[in-house]
Amino acid sequence: MNGRAFVIGAVGLLCGYLSGYVIGHTRTNFAVVVRDGRASWFGSGPASAAVIAAVVAVGVVVLLGRFRARYLVAVAAGMAGLAMVVAIAALQSAGTWSEQWVLGSIGAGLLIAAAVLRPGGQTWFVVGSMIAVLYGARIDDSVELSRRYADYLSTRTVPDLPDSWPLLVAALIALLAAGFVVGRERIEPVSPGRAVAVGAGVPLGAGALIWLVGVLPGNPSVTVAVVAVAGVVAVSWWLPRAEAVYVLTILAISAAIAVDPVVGVGPDRIGLSIQIGVLAAGALAGTVWRVPVAGIGLCALVTLGGLVSALVGGSAVAELAFRFVLPAAIGFAVGACLPVSPLTVIGMSVLPVVARLFENSRATWQSGLEPGWTAYTPDTYAVTTRTELPLAAATVVILGCAALAGWRLRAAADPGRPGGQPKMPPE
């Protein structure tokens, strides 16, 4: 990896993590449905923040491409987003006004735009955002001191970043270096029509779905899963081969994240570091061996192992697979199918955020506990162990994504097949 590639990758990784951190830590309100002792709910906060950030990023990318601006303008936009996030997070007053998290989401969107415009930064942007989505809460726990009960009552609507200043400084340095290395290069216009429709349409559709689950009948987790899978598969049929494979890959990854039984818990700092390292190593391997179907297949093996463990009893195999094999599978699959259009990357960045919310839908309501701060325990909701049906559904979805992605790749190699197209040069 030369210096130019390293700088672009650093911008993608750091901006991806920081934007994902801001989105994932947005204060949330819940749409709750309780039936037969089981509670399902989805947080509107992270979903809303992800939608706003994605739409802002799409607008910035389209605008910069329309005027064929130099990448230095994108660097300036990224630095403005970084400053916005830092300024809002540094506010001393608690504040409950919605403008705080809206402005934070706009800052995250500017960071996303700066990260995905360069093809070499896309893989590392997704890796950084995945680290924030999967491990952000655990990273907080590993660096924060014990908190007083009063700290849990904060009404802030944006995350604090007191322990992230090294990353903030590193992101600033990476952006400045990128401006020096590639700042004079022009940003190519994005193709109108489908790319813009996917970049803005998928986030807006996901946001509308999350906002509606509180009034729709039935279990919100089932509603979100069915509609999201059907919609994303339909979008993949509408897109060119490279974009379609990436869309199906992110859908498969999101399905695995949605049923991950250990996504919010895990080993100590060393184990967490290993998981992050495995994710990055998988991405590096994917950029060398460009076989995205293999990465999707690894995700299917992980969920299948979880299903077998749930059926026969015991959790050791499932925990090992989800903690260490899944990060490798995610990294490999992403590295193998990028780069694509930056708008496609932006549009699909919302899906892992939505999938992460499924952790809250696998819960049992523990009634009869004494209310009030004297009985404060974060275990009022306990994760249920009845996960056979979600794991089976996720496995079917992932295998379907692998089959569709494989079909699109074979069809592209053989123009005579239905849906085939001439071979495309390496991207």
N, C-alpha and C positions, 0 to 999 in steps of 0.2 A: 504494500500500500504506500503510494507516494504521498508527499505532503499535501497536495491539493485534495486528494481523496480523503485524507485524514481530517482535514478541516471541514469539508462538506459533511462527512459522517458525524463529526462532533456536533455540528450545528443541528443535524437531524436528531441525534440521540438526546442532547440536552434540551432542545426545544420540545421534543416529543414528551420527555419526562415531565418537564415543568408544566406544559399545557395539560397533560393528563392528570397531574397532581391537582391543579386548580379545579379542573372539571370534577374529578372524583371526590374532592373535599368540599364541594359546595353544599351548604346547609340544605336539608331536604324536608319536604312535607310528604306524607304517605297517603296513598289510596289503599285502604285496608278492606279486605273481605274475610270474615271469620265464619267458618262453617264446621260443625262437628269437632270442635276443639282444635282446628287447624287454621292458621292465619296466613294469608297471602297478601303481599303489598309490594308496591314499587315506589321508589323515591322519585318525585318529580324534579328535585333539585339538580342532581347530576345529569339527568336526561335533558332538562331544559338548557343547562350550561353547555352540554355537548352540541345541541342543536344550534344555539347561538354562535358558538365558536366555529362550527363547520360552515354555517352560512356566511359569516364574516370572512373566513379564509377563502371560500369560493369567490366572493366578491372581489377580494384583493387580487387573487390569481388572475381572474378574468380581466380586471382593470389593468393590471400591469402588462399582461399579454396583449391587450388591445392597443396599448401605446408603445409596445415593444420597449419597455423601460429597461434600463440597466439593472443588473442584479443588486447593485448598490442601493437602489430604492427599496428592494425587498429587505435588505439588511437594515435599512432605516426603519422599515415597518416592524421588523422583529424586535429591534431595540426599543421602539415605542411601546410594543406589547409587553416587553419585559419590564419597562419602567412603570407601566400601568398596573401590572400585577403586583409589583413590589409596593407601589404607593398605596394601593387599596388594602393590601394585606397588612401594611404598617399602620393603618389608622388605629388610634388609641381608643376611640369610642367604640362601644359594642355595635350599636346600630342595627336596626332591623329593616331598613329600607332596601327595597329590591334593587335599587340602582347599583348597590355595591357589587352584588354577584353578577349583574348584567355587565357592568364595566369590566369585571374580572374575566368574564367569558369573552368579551371583545378582545381583551389583551391576549387571552389564550389563542383566539383565532388568528391574530397577527403573528404569533409565534409559529402556528401551524403553517401559515402561508410561507414564511421564510424557510421552513424546514423541508417542504415537499417540492418546491419549485425546481431544485436541482435533482436530477435522477439519482445521483449517488447518495443523496441524503434520505431517500424515501424508505429504504429498508431500515435504517437506523432510527428514523422517526417512528416507525411502527414498533420497533423494539423498545424505544424509550417510553412510548405511550403504553405498551403492554406491561412494562415494569411498573409504571404508575398504577395501572388498573389492577394488576394481580397482587402487587406487593406494597403498594403505597401505604396502606394502613399499618402493615407490619414494620415497614421502615420507620414510621412514626414511633411505634412502640419500642423499637430498638435504640432510638436516639433520645427520646424524651425522658425526663425525670418523672417520678411519681407525681400524679396530679391530685390537688385537693378536690373534694366533692364540688365545691363552688365552681371549679373550672369547667365542670361538665354542664353547668347551667348557662354557659355563654350564649348570647343571642346573636353572635356575629354570623353574617351570611356569606362570608368568604373565609378561605383557610388562612391560618397563620404560617409564616415561613421563617420562624426564628432560627431553625437549625439547618436551613437550606442555603445559607449565604455562600458557602463554597461553590455550590452548583450555579447560583445566580452569577457569581463572578466568572465562573468558567464559561457560562453561556454568553456573557458579554464579550469575553475575550474571543470565543469562537466566532461570534458574529463579526467582530472587528477584523479578525483574520480572514474570514470569508470575503468581506468587502475588499480587502487588500488583494486577495488571490484571484477572485473571479468577479469582482465588483463591476468591471467595465464590460462584461459580456451581456448581450441582450437576452431578454426573456422572450421565448417563442410564444406566439399566440396559441391559445388552446382552441381546439376545434369546437365550434358552436353546436347547439342541438343536444345530442345525446349526452355528451360529457357534462354539460352544464345541468341538464335535467337530472342526471344521476348524482352529481356533486351536491346539488341543493335539494333535490327531491327525496333522496333516501333519508337525510337527517330530518327534514320537515315531516315526512311520513312517520318516522319513528317517534318524533316528538308528539305528533297528534295522537298516535296510538297510546303512548304512555299517559298523556293527559286525559284520555277518554276512559281508561280502565276503571276509574272510580265510579263511573255511571253505567258502564256496560254490564250486562248480566253474566253470570258464570264466574269461573275462577280466572282472575286477571293473568296469572302466569300462563295458563293454557291459551288464553286469547292472544296474548302478546307473542307467544312462541309460534302458534299456527299462522297468524297473519304475517309475522316477520319472515318466516321461512318461505311461505308462498310468494310473498312480494319480492324477496331477494332472488329467488329462483327465476321468477318472471323477468326481473331486470337482467339477469345473466343471459337469458335467451336473446335479449334485445341488443346486447353489446358485442363489439368485436372480440376476437378470440382471447387476446392478452388480458383485456379488462374483465372478460367473463370468468377466466380462470382465477384471477385475483378475487373477484367478488365471491365465487364459490369457496375459495380458500378461507376467506375471512368468515363466511357463514359457518364453515366447518369448525374453525377455531372458536367462534362464539358459542356454538353448540356445546363444545367441550367445556368451556369456561362456565357456562350456565349450570352444569351439573357437577362441577368440581366440589367435592365434599370438604376439601381442606384449603379452599382459596383464601379464607380469612384467618387461618391459623397455620402454624408450622414450627419448624425447628428454630434454634437460636440464630444469632447473627452469622455464625459460620455457615449454618445450613441455608440461610437466606442468601448469603453471598454465593454459595454454590448454585442455587437455583437461578440467580441472575446471570452467573457465568455460563451456565448450561444454555440459557436462552440466547445469549450473545454468540456462543460457540455454534449453536445450531444455525443462527443466521449466517455466520461466516461460511459454514458448510453448504448452506443452500445457495449462496452466491457462486460456489464452485460447481456443485452437482445440481443442475437446474431441473429437478424432477419434483414439481409441486405435488403431484399425486402421491408420491411417497410420504411427504409430510402429512398430507390429509389422512393417509392410511395409518400413520403412527397415532394420530389423534383418535382414530377409530379403535385401535388396539388399546389405548388408554381407557376409553369409556367402556369397551368390552370387558377389560380387566376389572373395572369397577362394578360392572353388572354381575360378573361371575362372583366376585367377593360378596356382593349384596345378597345373592341367591344362596350361596353355600355358607355364609357366615364368616366373620373375621374381616379385618380391615387393613391388614398389613400390606397386602399386595396392592390394593387400591390406593392407599396413601403413598406408597413408593412410586406407583405409576403417575399419579397426578402431581406429586411434588417434583419429580425429577425427569420423568420421560415426557410429560406434557410440555414443559418449557422448551425442551429440545425440539419437539415436534412443531411447536408454534414457530420458533425461530427458523427452523429449516424450511417450513412451508412458505413463510413470508419471504425469506431470502431467495427462494427458488423462483418466485413469480413476479418479482419487482425488478426494474421499474415499469410503471404504466403511466397513464395520464394522471397528473397531480390532482385533478378534480375527482377521479375515481378513488384515489387514496383518501382524500378528505371526506368524501361521502360515506365511505365504509368505516371510517374511524369511529362512528357513533355506535356501531354494532357491539364491539366488546364492552363498551360502557353499559349498554342495555343488558347484555348478558351477565355482567357482574351483579346487576340488581337482582338476579334470580336467586342469589344466596339468601335474600330476605324472604323469598317465597317458600323456601323449604323449612318451615318453622312450626312449632307447636306452642299454642298459647298455654302458659302456666298460670292457671287461675288460683285464687285463694291466698295469694301473697299479700302481705301487709303493705298498703300504699304509703307513700311519703318518703322523705329523704332518709329517715332512719332505717328504712328497709332497702336502701339503694343497692341494687345489684344489676350488672349489665346482662344477667342471664334470665331476664324475664321471658325472653324468647329463646328456646333451645332448638338447635338443629335436629330435625327428625332423622331417623335412620331408615325410614321407608322410602328408598330412592330407586327401586327397581324400574318402575315405569318411566321416570324421567331419563334414567341412564339408557334404557332400551330405545326410547324415542330419539335421544341424542345420537346413539350409535347408528340408527337408521338414517338420520339426516346426514351424518358425516359420510357414511358409505354412499349415499345418493350423490353428495357433492363430489366424491372421488370419481364415481362413474360418469357424471356429467362433465367434469373437468377432463377426464381421460378421453371422452368422446370428442370434446371440442379440440383437444390437441391432436388426436388422430385425424379428425376431419380437416384440420388446417394443413396437415402433412400430405393429405390426399385430396386435391381439389375436386376429384370425381365423386367423393362422398357427398351425401346430402348435408348441407351446411358447411361444406369445405370451402376453402379459400386458398389462394396462392400462398406459398411459404413466405414468411416475413423474415427480413434480415434480423440478426440479433439486436436487441435493444440496449 
